[in-house]
Amino acid sequence: MQEILTIPQAARYCAVNRMSMWRWVKSGYIPASVTPGGHHRIHVEDLSAFLRERGMYPLARKHFPRKKILIVDDDSHIRRILTRTLTGQGFETENATDGFEAGFKIIQFKPDLLILDLIMPGIDGFEVCRSVRKNPATAHIKILAYTGYSTVENREQILKAGADAFFVKPAERSTLLESIKKLLNIPAEQRQKPTRPVSTAQGR
């Protein structure tokens, strides 16, 4: 789907007439930009957010699938906190408890982003990251390393392996969400800025 829609296109996706869409735009319910020629354009993420806020979930799911995030961490508390935080922001989430399970979930779930713990039993986060980057079918997936072991060596090693971002547990919730939304190319106007930490527990 194209990222920018005209008023008629947006109206068609919402199953309403052009005048209804125009009123929503003029009232400020749906953000829109204006071209030099005076035509209004709507970003698909803004229209998706509008549909979800208004409870129009069937249309939102049909036209604008939610971004998928796979949380890979052997700490159940971290998985639970991140799942609650991310689903509350409108993301679709799935969990993996170790690198081995992550391999299956990546193929089945097809995430847009991995939140990847580094130190796990068996296949660790470094190996998962390298595997994702080496496979042409998964190389596009964004990877956010999230670890309780903040060392220069870990940071340099995971970034070299192909991670897009590195965070230390616990991370400030607003900062973590801002990074996730940037990685997923979510427009700035949709990036809420909550202030609570994602977790207060030191995990791995």
N, C-alpha and C positions, 0 to 999 in steps of 0.2 A: 504494500500500500504506500502511496505517496505520502509525504510528511505534512504537506500544506494543502488545505482544501479551500475551495470557493464556497460561498454561501449556499448555492444550489447543491453542491456535493455534500456539504455538512447536513443540510436538510434531508437529503435522501438517506443518509446513514441513520438519522434520528427518526425517520419515518414521519416527518412533519412537512408542512408547506414552507415555502421560502419566507413568507411574512413572519411566521412564528420564529424561525431561525434568526431573522433580521431583528426582531424585537429582543430576543435573548442576547444578541450581540450588543445592541444599542443600550440595553439595560445593564450591561457589564457582567452578566452571568457567564458569558463565554468570552475570554480575551480574544482579540483579533487585531491584526496589524493592517495597515492601509498602504497600498502600493502607490507609487508616484501618480498613477492614473486614477486614483481614488477608489480602487476596488479593495474590498475587505478579504482578508485571508485568515484562515483558522488553522492552528497547529493541531495535528491529530491527538497529541497528548492532552491538550487543553479540552478538546471535545470528549475524549475518553474520561477525563476527570469529572467533567460536567455530568455525563451519563451515569457514572457511578454514584456521585453525590446525590443525584435525583432518584436513585433507586432503579434506574433503567438498565439493570444488570444484563438481561438477555441481549440487548443491543450492544452493550459495552463488550460483552464476551464475544459476540459474533464478529464485530468489526475491529476491536482493539484488544487483543489478548494481553493479559497481564505479563509483565516481565517475570522471569523465573529465576529464583536464587536457590542454589544448593548449598546447605550449611554442612561442612565436613568438620566434625569435632568429636572427640571421644568423651567430652564432658557433657553430661546430660543437662546440667544446669545452664551452661552456655547455649546449648541448642535450644532449650526451652525459651530463654530470654530473647535470643535473636529471632526465633520463630514468631513469638508474640509481637516483637517490635516491627518486624518486616511485614507481617500480614496486616498489621494495623496501618501500615503505609500503603497498602494495596498491592503488595507483591505476592506472587504465588511461590510458596517455599516447599522444600523437601529436605530431609536430613539423611546424613550418612555418618556412621559412628567411627569409621576408619577409612584408610586409603583404599583398601580392597573393595569395600562396599561402594565407595565413591565411584570406582571404575564402572560398576554396573549402573548406578544412578545417573551418571553423566550420559550414558547411552540411552537409557530409558526416559529420563526426565527432560533431557536436552535443555539444560539451564543457560541463561544468558550470562550469569555470573556465579562464581564460586566464592564462598567465604571459607577459607582454608586454614585449619589449624596446622602448625608445622610439626609439632612433636606428638606423634601418635604411635601406638604399637603396630608392629608389622610394617606396612607400607606407609611411610611418613609423608608429610605435606610437600616436601621438596621433590620426592619422586612423583607424586601425583601431578604437581605443577609441570615438571619436565615431560611427563607422558601426555598431558593435555596439549602442550605446545608442539610436540613432535607429530601429533596426529592432525592431518589436514582437516578432518571432519570436526575437530574440537578446538583447533588453534584460535578461533575467533572468540572463544569464551573469555570474559574478563575474570581476572583472579585477584581477590583481595586476601592477602595473608593476614591472619588474626591470631596472635600468639601471646602467651604470658612470658615468653623467654626473649626479652629485649636485649640482644647483643648485636654488636656491629657485624659480627660474622654471620649471624642468622639473617639479618637484613640484607646484607650484600649477596649472600648465597641465594636467597629466594627471589630477589629482584633479577639476579643473573639468570635464574632458572625460567624467568618469564612472568613473574607476578607484576600486576599493574599498580598495586598499592600495598602498604605495610602498616598495620596498626598493632598496638600493644594493648592487651587486656588489663584492666577495663578501659575502654575508650569512651570519650564523651559522645553521648548519643547523637547530638546534632552534627558533630564533626564526621562521625562514621556514616550517618545517613547522607550527608552532603556528598561525601566521597562516592558512596554507592550510586547515587543518582547522577553524579557527573559521569561515572564510568558507563552508566546505562543510557547516557545522552538524554536524560529527562530535563525538560526546559527549566530554567532557573526559577520562573514564577511558580512552579509546582513544588519547589523544594522547601518543605516546612522546616522550621528551625527549633525543634524541641531542645530542652536543656538538660534533661536527665541523662545520667550515664547509662549505657546499654547494660552494664553489669558492674556490680561492686565486688565480685568474687575474682580472685586471681586464679586463672585457669592456665591450661597448657596450650 
